[in-house]
Each structure stands twice: as structure tokens, then as C-alpha cells.
Amino acid sequence: MSGSWEDTLIKSRQVISSGAYDKLFSDNYFIFDLIKLLYSESTDERIKLELLVLIEEFSQEAGVQTANVDQIVQSLLDVCHQLTKRGRQFNVTCQILTTLTTILILYDQQDTDVCQSVVQTLLATISNGVNVTENRLLHSTACQCLTQLEEDSPGLLWREKDSLIKLMRQERTSVYEDYVMLVTKVLQHGFSATDGIWTKGKEVDRVVPLDPAEYRQIISQIMDNTSLFTQGGLWHIVLDLVNIVQNYHEISATVSVVNIVLNYHEISATIFKPMMLHYMSTFDTALLHLVVFIQSEFEMEVLTDVEEKQLQNRLLAGLNHPSLIPAQQLFYCHWIECLSHVTLLNPDVSVGICDDQHQVLFPSVFDPIDCQLAKLGLLNFCFPSLVKEDNGKAAAMLLAGVGYLHKLVWHTGSPRAAKALFRALFSMYRRHCSKSFSQDINRFLRGLISGFPFFIPQALDFIESLREMTPDSPVYLEILRLLHHQVISTPQQQAAQHCYFYLQVLKRASLQTEIPPQGTVRFLSYLAENSLSIDEGSWRLGTSILVVCQNILVCHGTRNLYTDIGDLLFYLMVNYRDTDIKDKARFYYMLITSSTDEKICMIIQPTTDSHLFHQEAISNLLPNNKARGHSSVVDLEKSIFHLEKLKVQAEFFWNNDYKDTDDGKIGDLKTYYQTLNKYRTVLKTVHRISLAESGPKGVLALCIYFEDDSSYQPVKEVRFPRINKEALYKFDLDIIPLIPLPTKKMTRCEFVDGDQTFRCRVSDLDIAKEDLFFPLPVEITSPADKERDFQTLWDWLAEDVKQEGSTCLESVMTVQKPMANFLSSVKPCLRTCQVSQGADFVKYGVFLPPNKHLLISVTSQNDYVIMKLITDFYQSLLFIRQLI
């Protein structure tokens, strides 16, 4: 019998590790074979636990038939009853109960007779031996299983509430918390659930006690023992009690349904007050959060005004407490905001904090960025709208709070800090819309943009948000005019370096008739005339210049700009490097020379970042391009192609970028590496693609493209004008490794079928570790001698290991195989790298492209072998176990 369960266990582990667990359960009898092992007394307890976890985790995903669920549950129940009678293997019994509960929920069996059998077994378990310490684990597991069943099927245990309450009152061990969680869950569902939930499959009477004071007594008893609960248990219990208190008034409506006349007595929320006062001084985040939660749920019902003020002061004191981590400080900020009910949309409501406590909310230089932003948000909420403020004192206080954040941006250039600064300024202006704010925002932006032009996109997004929020305010135009003036006044060297950021400002400014365009045209002329030195006359630069020209033609006309913009367009159409830009410039030049301004406005429209502006040239709008939006592309969930790798072969080519300066002799490791640099290693791979049986008969314009990988040079896309189902299509790929690491490049393809373009994934381009093992390519000694080359390279690497900062590494490992078995188990990729072999030794010299090595010396020692390894690429040691 021992061999049987061992074989089953080994098979299960192997199949699951390969991800093919569905194959295990495809045999309907396999799960019963597992259960049969649970009956056996000879099966080890640890093995039984593993088998039960296997059933629990994988049975539903593997598609076990629902028709077998009853039999599975009954069999597991039978095993549970046998173990309970013997009073042994409590761990296995607990796992059986957990597995039964999981199966019932996964297969939606709560309304079946088999579920009632499990429930009765669980109820009998928790009723048997109350306060017996030996059964605590079993009782705790049974209570948690019942709680989970009740959570998934509200009302399932309502009939048993009286007996559960009795058991809860009798329990004195650590399992008391589990009993309380079960009782509160049952009561919460009984008081808060709708009537329809009680008729799920069959009628369940909703029995209401004649004395509601009994339930007040139960809740009071639970709240008197909160010190016995863990944090997680306390949260679950209090959440259920809060729902009970909030929904207790529904009892009166339910009572009328069952025709019982009662006097209605509401349960007061003050039952939570002792616990809240007790935990108000704690630094435990979870417990303090519980206090804030109850206060937000029962505002003005639990704490007095004085106690609420104490809670607020407690939270304020925690904002700058040195023992709290930033995450806890963020919680404190969030709690203060929630308890105050303040929002940006309601500028008249403010946080009720005394003026002398505002200093607490000022960020310190040591606060992380997130904490500074949260504190500034609270400080912003301390003041009602400042639109009508005369002296500007409050506005100055708010802006002073931004000081540290502004200094952080100015001295570090951190994009994250800059975004936080813009968010803080936006929230302040949105709430207060003060004129002094717009002046200070201008000052902030002027300094940031002058020092860090790469913040221009964030600045433009910021002012665009301000315009959307306050369309009648002049702040957008004021800031944009300031940015425009700063851009056209930029020194030429800086303008060339950050031209794409500056062009974004000019693009927005050219849409505003209030901003004169003459300076813009001069700036564009400089960029056009120096386009070769700025960005090699790229299509992107030319398109960005023409977009601004287009906006100027539409929004400003040509009356005052005819000569300037005409010269610019003429220069572009004659001298610019890109043909597409020449054609567009010729088109615009034709417009200004032959059409009126009104006619021009009818032909072209203004362009912004989000309207009619493509980020790539027309010639680049091919299926593998990432700039979409020109036509709809349908993504297929299932691939209709088969892609397979047929062959991998390494070839070495002379590196044309290398300048040969040595005399060809290799005398040390440095010159050896220099010799390697003369060559370029290319993995020549052959692949085959074909249409699947479920695919169409043929497709057009197939493009296969591969995801970039930092360990390899980008792989060029592959194109086929047409693919037919009957044919197989081979293609070659040149893969150039930069780091010798295996990878799987995500591979996608796009194709046309009819009038529609489709996209789908195909098999990943797999570069396995076996594809990266090659014999040593360079001869070190002359005449050629592989053994001497191997030993010489080993000595060089061993010497380098001793140097400080060396990337070389030595290692030793043993393999519990005789030499003969070892040699037969070596993978072919390593066998091809064999340098020499004797009766009790073998050596392998592995070249890992583009310039790394792994040298292996194996010696025989009786019934095992010792492998000595040295490498200049330590990650290669991870592959060894998989190659022998």
C-alpha cells in the first residue's frame, strides 16, 4: 500500500509542477483514488494533508464533474467521522472540514441535502466538548467553516442561532473569538438581509425573539470582552455589530410579516463608546482605524463634542510623531479629512482645526513627498474659500506650506516631486480661486520651466486643468503668455536641446489670438535652419514645426506674417531633409500664396495634442506600428497561427565597428576580451508559421513583430504578403544577444482578412539556455590546442577572481552519479562544448555570447563526481543543474 500512495503522490507533484493539473482530474476516478488513500491508516498524516490540499485547490479548476460532488463530499465526511471516533489526527480532520467547505462553495451546493449533512457535522463538532482544550483547533476550524458558509449563503444558520448563542456564552477558551464571529455573522444577516434571501431554494422562517433586550445583552457581552479578540477578529466582529445596530429597526417590519406584535427598542450605538475611548490613545493603525470608522458611521451618536475634539487632537498629534512610518501618517491625514467631511467641490466647509494648530499641518523638510502632499491638502481645507480675502494672509500661509516641496523640485528636478507640487497648487486654486494664487503660480512656473524644461508637459496639463475648471478665469492665458515669452527668449543652445518641450508650448500659444505670433515664427525659423544639427532633420521635428505653422495660419491669418511665415515654409519645402515635410510645406506655401485667410480656414483646422496630430510619419503607419487610431484593429483572444522554432545556429562575424589596434597576440585576459570584441555573435534561427485548422483559408499582409528585450538587440519584424492554409512558410531571424540570458519574447502578428485588420498573439519567441551554449570560438595558443586554451583561460579567470571588483566567480558542486552515468546524462548543448576527456575526468569550455564564459572541470570520485566551475557571468551557474 505504501508504494501505491507514494506513486500517486510523485505523479501528482510532477503533473502539477508542469501546470497540467487538469490531466490528473480528467480521470473521474482519480479523486476517489486520493480519498481511498485517506482511509488508509498506513498513509502518513503529512501526506494526507497534502492530498486534501490537492483536492481543495485544483479540483474545481480542473473541471471535476458536478455529478460527482455529492459522492466526494459523502466520502470525505465518512473519513472525517472515522477520524473523529478514533480521536486521532486532528490536523487531518481540520483540513477535511476546510476542504468540504471549499467544495460546497465552489460548486454552489449550499441548498442541497449534502450541504445540510456537512453543516450538521460542523454543528456537532463545535457542540461536542465545549471548553475542552484538546479540541480547540478542531472547534476553531469548524466555527470558521460555518462562518464561511453563512457568509456565502446568508440565512443558512438562522435556525441555529439560539444554540450558537448558548455555545458562545459557555466557551471560555481561545476559541471564544471564533464563536463570536459566527454568532455576529448569523445575527447580522438576520437583521440586515432582505426578505427574498430567505427563500433561496426553500422557505426559512425568520424567528424574531419576543424580547429584543436579549440581543442588546448579547452585543453588550461581546463588547465587554473586546480585549480577548485579535485585531483581525475584532474588525470582523465590529463590522457585523455595526450593521446590526444600523439595521435593527428593520425588525419591526419583519415582525409585521410574521404577525407578531412587539415593542420596538433600538440598540444604541453607545455600546461602542468604551472600546473607542480605550483605543483612542493607541498607536496601532488597525485599532485606531476602527475607532475612526465607528465615529464616521455614528457621527454625533457615540462621542460627545469634547471627546470628538480629543479624537481630532489625537490624530493631529500623530501626524508628526517620529515613531510613525509615512504610510501611517497618510492614514492619519485621511482620517482627519474623512471625519471633517470636506471636499474640493464644497469650498464653504472647512476642517474644524484651531488657528494655533495649523502649524501641525505644515510639511517638514523630512516628510516624504506623499506626506507633504497630504498635509498640504489638509492645510488647504483649513480655510474656507479665499476669493474675497482682502489682506491675503491666509493665502500667504497656504503658499508658504508649499515651500519645502518647491525647494525639493528646484534642487533635485524630481518628476515625482514636480507632479506633487502641481497637484498641491491645483487643489489650492480650485478651492480658493484667489488672484494672489495666480500670481504665485506664475512665479513658481517661471522658475521651474527655466531650470527644468522637461516639466513643460506637466505645466501645460496643469494650466489646461485650470482652464477646464474655471473657463472664465484669465489665469490660463496669463500663464500661457508667460511660458510663451520664456520660450522665445531662451538661448539658442538650450532651445536646440529641449526643442520638443518648447514646441509643445508654442503649439498651445499659437491657438490664442491674444498672444502675438511673431516671436513664435522666429523661433521656428531657427529650428528649421538648424534642423540637421538639432535632430538630423527628422520627420518628427519637421512635423512639430508645421503643426505650429498650421495653427498660426488658421488662428492669426497671414496679414502681418506673410513674409516671415512664407520664408519659413519656403525654406522647409526647399531645404528640409524629409520628403514628407517638403510636401506638406509646399502645400501650406501654396495656400498662403493663392488663398485668402477665410479660404485657408475652410481647408485646414487648428491642431492640438489631442486632435488630428499623429505621432509618426505616414510611411511608418504599418501593422507593427504602435500609433493606432487610424482604423479599428480587432484583437483575437485565440491565435489562428502555429509558430515553431526549427533550428538555432551561432555564427561569428567581423565587427565593423571595432578598430583593430593590437598585433594579434593574446597574452592576458584583457587582450583576450579585446579579441572577442572583433567578432559579433549572431544566433541564426529558422522558424515556421502556418494557419491553424480553425483559421481562415488565407490572410493578407501578415506582419509578425517581437517584443523588445533588454538582453537582446531588437528583432526586425517579418512580413508576408499572403498566407494560405495549405502551405508552410519558413523564415529566418537574426538574434543578437547582449547578455547571455534565456528569454521569451512576446510575439504578436497583425493581418488583414477581408476589409478588417486583426491582431493576435502567437507562440513566444523562445531563446532557451541550450541555445546559448557554444564551444570556445577564439584560439588563444598557437598552434591550436583546445586543452591549452582551456587551461590558459581558466588560469586567467582564476587570477581575476582575486582582484577587487572582479565579476568572475568560482564554484564547486557534487553530483551523486558515477562518471559513466554523468556523461550519459549531459545535455547535447553541453556535450558539444567538451574540450577533453579521460578515464576519470572531463572538461567543458562554454562560450556564452557575446563575450562570457563558463569553464567546467569534472573529476570522478568513486560513486560521485566533483564539478569545479569558473565563470565571468555568475548567472550561468543557475543553468548547471538543468544540463546534467
Sequence and secondary structure as in RCSB ss.txt:
>XXXX:A:sequence
MSGSWEDTLIKSRQVISSGAYDKLFSDNYFIFDLIKLLYSESTDERIKLELLVLIEEFSQEAGVQTANVDQIVQS
LLDVCHQLTKRGRQFNVTCQILTTLTTILILYDQQDTDVCQSVVQTLLATISNGVNVTENRLLHSTACQCLTQLE
EDSPGLLWREKDSLIKLMRQERTSVYEDYVMLVTKVLQHGFSATDGIWTKGKEVDRVVPLDPAEYRQIISQIMDN
TSLFTQGGLWHIVLDLVNIVQNYHEISATVSVVNIVLNYHEISATIFKPMMLHYMSTFDTALLHLVVFIQSEFEM
EVLTDVEEKQLQNRLLAGLNHPSLIPAQQLFYCHWIECLSHVTLLNPDVSVGICDDQHQVLFPSVFDPIDCQLAK
LGLLNFCFPSLVKEDNGKAAAMLLAGVGYLHKLVWHTGSPRAAKALFRALFSMYRRHCSKSFSQDINRFLRGLIS
GFPFFIPQALDFIESLREMTPDSPVYLEILRLLHHQVISTPQQQAAQHCYFYLQVLKRASLQTEIPPQGTVRFLS
YLAENSLSIDEGSWRLGTSILVVCQNILVCHGTRNLYTDIGDLLFYLMVNYRDTDIKDKARFYYMLITSSTDEKI
CMIIQPTTDSHLFHQEAISNLLPNNKARGHSSVVDLEKSIFHLEKLKVQAEFFWNNDYKDTDDGKIGDLKTYYQT
LNKYRTVLKTVHRISLAESGPKGVLALCIYFEDDSSYQPVKEVRFPRINKEALYKFDLDIIPLIPLPTKKMTRCE
FVDGDQTFRCRVSDLDIAKEDLFFPLPVEITSPADKERDFQTLWDWLAEDVKQEGSTCLESVMTVQKPMANFLSS
VKPCLRTCQVSQGADFVKYGVFLPPNKHLLISVTSQNDYVIMKLITDFYQSLLFIRQLI
>XXXX:A:secstr
 HHHHHHHHHHHHHHHHTT HHHHHTSTTHHHHHHHHHH SSS HHHHHHHHHHHHHHTTTTT  GGGHHHHHHH
HHHHHHHHHHHT  HHHHHHHHHHHHHHHHHTT TTSHHHHHHHHHHHHHHHTTTT GGGHHHHHHHHHHHHHHH
HHSTTTTGGGHHHHHHHHHH  STTHHHHHHHHHHHHHHHHHS GGGGGSSS       S THHHHHHHHHHHHT
GGGS HHHHHHHHHHHHHHHHHGGGHHHHHHHTT         GGGGHHHHHHHTT   HHHHHHHHHHHHHTTT
TSS HHHHHHHHHHHHHHHT TTS HHHHHHHHHHHHHHHT  TT TT      GGGGGGGS  TTS HHHHHHH
HHHHHHTS   TT SS HHHHHHHHHTHHHHHHHHHH  HHHHHHHHHHHHHHHHHH  HHHHHHHHHHHHHHHH
H GGGHHHHHHHHHHHHHH TT THHHHHHHHHHHHHHTS HHHHHHTHHHHHHHHHHHTT TTS SHHHHHHHH
HHHHTHHHHHTT HHHHHHHHHHHHHHHHHT STTTHHHHHHHHHHHHHH S HHHHHHHHHHHHHHHHS HHHH
HHH    BTTBS  SS GGG STT S   SS EEE SS  EEEEEEEEEEEEEE TT    S S   SHHHHHHH
HTTEEEEEEEEEEEEE TTS SEEEEEEEEE   TTB     EEEEEEETT  EEEEEEE BSS   EEEEEEEE
EEETTEEEEEEEEEEEE GGGG EE  S  SSS  HHHHHHHHHHHHHHHHTSTT   EEEEEEESS HHHHHHH
S HHHHTTEEEE SSEEEEEEEETTTEEEEEEEEEETTEEEEEEEES GGGGGGGGGG 
